[in-house]
Amino acid sequence: MSEAADWWGTAVSRIEPDVIELRGRPVQELIGRVGFAEMVWLMLRGDLPDPRRAALLEAALVSSVDHGPHAPSIAVARMAITCGVGLNNAVATGVNLLGDVHGGAGEQCVELLEEALACGDTAATVARWRARDKYLPGFGHRFHSRDPRRDPLLGLVERAVADGVVPGGHLRVAKEVEALISPVPMNIDGATAVVYAELGFPAPLARGLFVLGRSVGILAHAWEESGQGRRNKGPLPPSIRPTYLSPQTPGPQTPGPQTPGPQTPGPQTPGR
């Protein structure tokens, strides 16, 4: 019995008859008193944040909620719901597309900032990263010449640094990277990476927290699609047929990442 109990030992929650404790706090003391961002912090970190840190976390979560149905995670959820699956399946389908390329740049950007901060040479760090890949995670965008989410998030971090709420090292390094690769600006992945890193979240949780925020948009789009009456919605309208490539005809060369809309010179990473 003890061996089985130890097998599932956890400090996250305690569930017994008439008892629900989350990180040692009775749930009835949390309901109505703690906001969702504070709850996320509690479950991941084991304590409650002060109001300023909670506000920073919430701002980052809000900023990541949605980027339209051209985002693969949103598009696939909308397609999934028309196939007769439930909302939970549609949301899971969207979340499952949040990988290294679509959804992972925030995690990678935290790693970049941590490395630059540790070595003390941002230029050398950027050179090492660009020797492996010309695209720096967290910088540049396919659609925006300047990501509209960047300035509000960084403004909150700047005020938090000025007030001694967070240290400011990751913010400083992120701005140094941005200056080094100018005119390519920071995107949402970079801005949220700054927030999460300044709050002390390790890099893998930057992706996990992005998934939490984006799940709201995925749910909203799946719910909207469920009311539009389509069945078996595919990636193209029925009037458009994919180009047929005969066995004798070489396929088109796969282009590199495109930058439709406002053209921003320099390396780009697909925005989310």
Kinemage of the C-alpha trace (Angstrom):
@kinemage 1
@onewidth
@group {chain A} dominant
@subgroup {mainchain}
@vectorlist {calphas} color= white
{ca met a 1} P 0.000 0.000 0.000
{ca ser a 2} L 2.767 2.415 0.974
{ca glu a 3} L 4.741 1.508 -2.121
{ca ala a 4} L 1.735 2.273 -4.337
{ca ala a 5} L 1.136 5.598 -2.546
{ca asp a 6} L 4.795 6.572 -2.912
{ca trp a 7} L 4.666 5.671 -6.618
{ca trp a 8} L 2.311 8.611 -7.170
{ca gly a 9} L 3.763 10.893 -4.517
{ca thr a 10} L 3.273 14.585 -5.315
{ca ala a 11} L 3.673 17.961 -3.684
{ca val a 12} L 1.245 19.579 -6.140
{ca ser a 13} L -2.002 18.453 -4.573
{ca arg a 14} L -3.524 16.479 -1.718
{ca ile a 15} L -6.906 14.910 -2.370
{ca glu a 16} L -8.738 13.065 0.383
{ca pro a 17} L -12.410 12.744 1.341
{ca asp a 18} L -13.696 16.301 1.824
{ca val a 19} L -10.186 17.699 1.329
{ca ile a 20} L -8.661 19.388 -1.727
{ca glu a 21} L -5.343 21.117 -1.137
{ca leu a 22} L -3.262 22.689 -3.877
{ca arg a 23} L 0.352 23.249 -2.932
{ca gly a 24} L -0.714 22.918 0.684
{ca arg a 25} L -3.518 25.481 0.450
{ca pro a 26} L -7.182 24.450 0.872
{ca val a 27} L -8.991 25.111 -2.370
{ca gln a 28} L -11.824 26.883 -0.564
{ca glu a 29} L -9.304 29.536 0.525
{ca leu a 30} L -8.244 30.094 -3.087
{ca ile a 31} L -11.625 30.229 -4.809
{ca gly a 32} L -12.731 33.837 -5.192
{ca arg a 33} L -9.487 35.173 -3.730
{ca val a 34} L -6.833 34.165 -6.252
{ca gly a 35} L -6.757 35.038 -9.961
{ca phe a 36} L -5.956 32.524 -12.669
{ca ala a 37} L -2.428 33.843 -13.316
{ca glu a 38} L -1.699 33.640 -9.587
{ca met a 39} L -3.042 30.086 -9.612
{ca val a 40} L -0.737 29.167 -12.479
{ca trp a 41} L 2.193 30.555 -10.509
{ca leu a 42} L 1.146 28.683 -7.362
{ca met a 43} L 0.817 25.355 -9.129
{ca leu a 44} L 4.158 25.690 -10.940
{ca arg a 45} L 6.211 27.384 -8.241
{ca gly a 46} L 4.583 26.364 -4.955
{ca asp a 47} L 3.863 29.843 -3.652
{ca leu a 48} L 1.787 32.874 -4.579
{ca pro a 49} L 3.360 35.808 -6.435
{ca asp a 50} L 3.165 39.401 -5.322
{ca pro a 51} L 0.700 41.545 -7.309
{ca arg a 52} L 3.322 43.044 -9.653
{ca arg a 53} L 4.748 39.667 -10.662
{ca ala a 54} L 1.255 38.259 -11.062
{ca ala a 55} L 0.366 41.181 -13.335
{ca leu a 56} L 3.451 40.540 -15.501
{ca leu a 57} L 2.585 36.870 -15.860
{ca glu a 58} L -1.014 37.669 -16.731
{ca ala a 59} L 0.046 40.220 -19.346
{ca ala a 60} L 2.236 37.638 -21.056
{ca leu a 61} L -0.561 35.058 -21.035
{ca val a 62} L -3.042 37.581 -22.454
{ca ser a 63} L -0.651 38.638 -25.219
{ca ser a 64} L -0.312 35.081 -26.535
{ca val a 65} L -4.006 34.166 -26.751
{ca asp a 66} L -4.545 34.364 -30.512
{ca his a 67} L -2.966 35.221 -33.848
{ca gly a 68} L -5.729 34.308 -36.265
{ca pro a 69} L -6.666 31.214 -38.276
{ca his a 70} L -3.528 31.396 -40.431
{ca ala a 71} L -1.663 30.119 -37.338
{ca pro a 72} L -1.480 26.315 -37.784
{ca ser a 73} L -2.591 25.598 -34.214
{ca ile a 74} L -5.773 27.609 -34.785
{ca ala a 75} L -6.450 26.369 -38.316
{ca val a 76} L -6.150 22.713 -37.411
{ca ala a 77} L -8.473 23.107 -34.418
{ca arg a 78} L -11.092 24.681 -36.675
{ca met a 79} L -10.743 21.832 -39.148
{ca ala a 80} L -10.884 19.234 -36.390
{ca ile a 81} L -14.155 20.485 -34.917
{ca thr a 82} L -15.869 20.092 -38.317
{ca cys a 83} L -14.938 16.407 -38.355
{ca gly a 84} L -17.360 15.572 -35.565
{ca val a 85} L -14.943 15.519 -32.628
{ca gly a 86} L -15.596 17.303 -29.353
{ca leu a 87} L -14.163 20.624 -28.195
{ca asn a 88} L -11.607 18.825 -26.059
{ca asn a 89} L -10.352 16.925 -29.108
{ca ala a 90} L -10.217 20.089 -31.204
{ca val a 91} L -8.257 21.954 -28.548
{ca ala a 92} L -5.884 19.022 -28.097
{ca thr a 93} L -5.359 18.883 -31.863
{ca gly a 94} L -4.360 22.547 -31.897
{ca val a 95} L -2.106 22.252 -28.859
{ca asn a 96} L -0.350 19.255 -30.399
{ca leu a 97} L 0.885 21.462 -33.251
{ca leu a 98} L 2.777 23.762 -30.883
{ca gly a 99} L 6.228 22.355 -31.540
{ca asp a 100} L 9.742 23.661 -32.040
{ca val a 101} L 8.863 25.701 -35.148
{ca his a 102} L 5.334 26.849 -34.257
{ca gly a 103} L 5.196 27.496 -30.529
{ca gly a 104} L 8.733 26.822 -29.372
{ca ala a 105} L 10.492 30.106 -30.140
{ca gly a 106} L 9.764 31.534 -26.671
{ca glu a 107} L 11.530 28.621 -25.010
{ca gln a 108} L 14.435 28.943 -27.431
{ca cys a 109} L 14.640 32.690 -26.855
{ca val a 110} L 14.882 32.205 -23.095
{ca glu a 111} L 17.802 29.843 -23.761
{ca leu a 112} L 19.420 32.499 -25.969
{ca leu a 113} L 19.025 35.191 -23.325
{ca glu a 114} L 20.266 32.898 -20.552
{ca glu a 115} L 23.362 32.024 -22.562
{ca ala a 116} L 24.142 35.662 -23.350
{ca leu a 117} L 23.626 36.652 -19.736
{ca ala a 118} L 25.842 33.842 -18.459
{ca cys a 119} L 28.747 34.475 -20.825
{ca gly a 120} L 28.532 38.263 -20.593
{ca asp a 121} L 29.037 38.750 -24.336
{ca thr a 122} L 25.785 39.214 -26.244
{ca ala a 123} L 27.488 39.729 -29.608
{ca ala a 124} L 29.434 36.486 -29.291
{ca thr a 125} L 26.295 34.634 -28.280
{ca val a 126} L 24.383 35.976 -31.270
{ca ala a 127} L 27.262 34.973 -33.561
{ca arg a 128} L 27.238 31.424 -32.182
{ca trp a 129} L 23.482 31.088 -32.620
{ca arg a 130} L 23.501 32.527 -36.135
{ca ala a 131} L 26.315 30.172 -37.136
{ca arg a 132} L 23.845 27.349 -36.467
{ca asp a 133} L 20.740 29.069 -37.864
{ca lys a 134} L 20.299 32.500 -39.445
{ca tyr a 135} L 16.914 32.868 -37.722
{ca leu a 136} L 17.100 34.031 -34.127
{ca pro a 137} L 14.165 32.871 -32.000
{ca gly a 138} L 12.100 35.777 -30.728
{ca phe a 139} L 13.015 38.282 -33.438
{ca gly a 140} L 11.318 39.235 -36.715
{ca his a 141} L 7.801 38.508 -37.897
{ca arg a 142} L 6.116 37.292 -41.066
{ca phe a 143} L 3.265 39.814 -40.847
{ca his a 144} L 4.311 42.693 -38.627
{ca ser a 145} L 7.055 45.190 -39.288
{ca arg a 146} L 6.814 45.810 -35.535
{ca asp a 147} L 4.870 43.336 -33.425
{ca pro a 148} L 2.120 45.347 -31.669
{ca arg a 149} L 2.519 43.167 -28.573
{ca arg a 150} L 6.189 44.018 -28.069
{ca asp a 151} L 6.004 47.523 -26.640
{ca pro a 152} L 3.251 46.983 -24.032
{ca leu a 153} L 4.983 43.908 -22.634
{ca leu a 154} L 8.450 45.434 -22.563
{ca gly a 155} L 7.009 48.620 -21.061
{ca leu a 156} L 5.624 46.597 -18.153
{ca val a 157} L 8.968 44.893 -17.666
{ca glu a 158} L 10.829 48.211 -17.800
{ca arg a 159} L 8.606 49.634 -15.060
{ca ala a 160} L 9.033 46.478 -13.004
{ca val a 161} L 12.825 46.755 -13.338
{ca ala a 162} L 12.740 50.427 -12.320
{ca asp a 163} L 10.719 49.513 -9.229
{ca gly a 164} L 12.998 46.625 -8.267
{ca val a 165} L 10.360 43.969 -8.937
{ca val a 166} L 12.540 41.989 -11.384
{ca pro a 167} L 16.321 42.142 -11.960
{ca gly a 168} L 16.386 43.394 -15.558
{ca gly a 169} L 19.279 41.377 -16.958
{ca his a 170} L 17.214 39.469 -19.504
{ca leu a 171} L 15.522 42.653 -20.667
{ca arg a 172} L 18.898 44.311 -21.159
{ca val a 173} L 20.288 41.375 -23.136
{ca ala a 174} L 17.164 41.143 -25.316
{ca lys a 175} L 17.519 44.798 -26.241
{ca glu a 176} L 21.200 44.245 -27.020
{ca val a 177} L 20.296 41.394 -29.376
{ca glu a 178} L 17.669 43.571 -31.038
{ca ala a 179} L 20.217 46.350 -31.541
{ca leu a 180} L 22.771 43.918 -32.990
{ca ile a 181} L 20.375 42.620 -35.654
{ca ser a 182} L 18.576 45.926 -36.318
{ca pro a 183} L 16.242 46.671 -38.023
{ca val a 184} L 14.720 43.279 -37.167
{ca pro a 185} L 12.563 43.872 -34.076
{ca met a 186} L 11.619 41.619 -31.204
{ca asn a 187} L 8.388 39.695 -31.669
{ca ile a 188} L 5.882 38.205 -29.209
{ca asp a 189} L 8.110 35.201 -28.563
{ca gly a 190} L 10.975 37.473 -27.573
{ca ala a 191} L 8.840 39.779 -25.447
{ca thr a 192} L 7.179 36.940 -23.541
{ca ala a 193} L 10.568 35.248 -23.177
{ca val a 194} L 11.795 38.392 -21.436
{ca val a 195} L 8.793 38.330 -19.104
{ca tyr a 196} L 9.090 34.648 -18.232
{ca ala a 197} L 12.873 34.815 -17.801
{ca glu a 198} L 12.678 37.922 -15.607
{ca leu a 199} L 10.069 36.143 -13.478
{ca gly a 200} L 12.405 33.195 -13.023
{ca phe a 201} L 10.623 30.573 -15.107
{ca pro a 202} L 12.975 28.042 -16.738
{ca ala a 203} L 13.041 27.880 -20.527
{ca pro a 204} L 10.780 24.804 -20.983
{ca leu a 205} L 8.016 26.534 -19.029
{ca ala a 206} L 8.103 29.429 -21.509
{ca arg a 207} L 6.616 27.006 -24.018
{ca gly a 208} L 4.229 25.525 -21.463
{ca leu a 209} L 2.944 28.961 -20.500
{ca phe a 210} L 2.527 29.895 -24.161
{ca val a 211} L 0.420 26.756 -24.592
{ca leu a 212} L -1.808 27.887 -21.716
{ca gly a 213} L -2.383 31.292 -23.294
{ca arg a 214} L -2.863 30.027 -26.838
{ca ser a 215} L -5.326 27.362 -25.659
{ca val a 216} L -7.828 30.150 -25.049
{ca gly a 217} L -7.663 31.254 -28.685
{ca ile a 218} L -7.790 27.669 -29.898
{ca leu a 219} L -10.921 27.061 -27.841
{ca ala a 220} L -12.576 30.273 -29.071
{ca his a 221} L -11.901 29.481 -32.729
{ca ala a 222} L -13.046 25.870 -32.391
{ca trp a 223} L -16.251 27.018 -30.693
{ca glu a 224} L -16.915 29.630 -33.380
{ca glu a 225} L -16.294 27.101 -36.150
{ca ser a 226} L -18.656 24.620 -34.515
{ca gly a 227} L -21.513 27.068 -35.030
{ca gln a 228} L -20.828 27.792 -38.701
{ca gly a 229} L -22.256 24.564 -40.060
{ca arg a 230} L -19.276 23.332 -42.057
{ca arg a 231} L -18.513 19.629 -42.283
{ca asn a 232} L -15.085 18.146 -42.965
{ca lys a 233} L -13.519 21.543 -43.487
{ca gly a 234} L -10.233 21.220 -45.315
{ca pro a 235} L -7.305 23.636 -45.543
{ca leu a 236} L -8.570 25.041 -48.875
{ca pro a 237} L -12.025 26.189 -50.035
{ca pro a 238} L -13.644 23.517 -52.270
{ca ser a 239} L -13.222 25.726 -55.343
{ca ile a 240} L -9.426 25.575 -55.068
{ca arg a 241} L -7.675 22.398 -56.178
{ca pro a 242} L -4.111 21.642 -55.125
{ca thr a 243} L -1.618 21.750 -57.964
{ca tyr a 244} L -1.046 18.273 -59.351
{ca leu a 245} L 2.594 17.320 -59.722
{ca ser a 246} L 3.033 14.515 -62.241
{ca pro a 247} L 5.655 11.855 -61.475
{ca gln a 248} L 7.778 13.181 -64.352
{ca thr a 249} L 7.656 16.793 -63.175
{ca pro a 250} L 10.021 17.854 -60.413
{ca gly a 251} L 8.182 19.458 -57.545
{ca pro a 252} L 8.617 23.155 -56.856
{ca gln a 253} L 11.570 24.043 -54.757
{ca thr a 254} L 10.581 24.611 -51.168
{ca pro a 255} L 11.190 28.294 -50.426
{ca gly a 256} L 12.602 29.550 -47.197
{ca pro a 257} L 10.420 31.358 -44.659
{ca gln a 258} L 8.413 34.024 -46.424
{ca thr a 259} L 7.745 37.539 -45.258
{ca pro a 260} L 4.358 38.575 -46.648
{ca gly a 261} L 3.006 41.941 -45.694
{ca pro a 262} L 5.401 44.593 -44.405
{ca gln a 263} L 8.892 43.680 -45.461
{ca thr a 264} L 11.449 43.676 -42.698
{ca pro a 265} L 15.022 43.115 -43.816
{ca gly a 266} L 17.239 40.718 -41.970
{ca pro a 267} L 16.524 37.330 -40.384
{ca gln a 268} L 12.917 36.531 -39.605
{ca thr a 269} L 11.269 33.960 -37.392
{ca pro a 270} L 7.671 32.985 -38.070
{ca gly a 271} L 5.455 34.841 -35.627
{ca arg a 272} L 2.730 33.246 -33.600
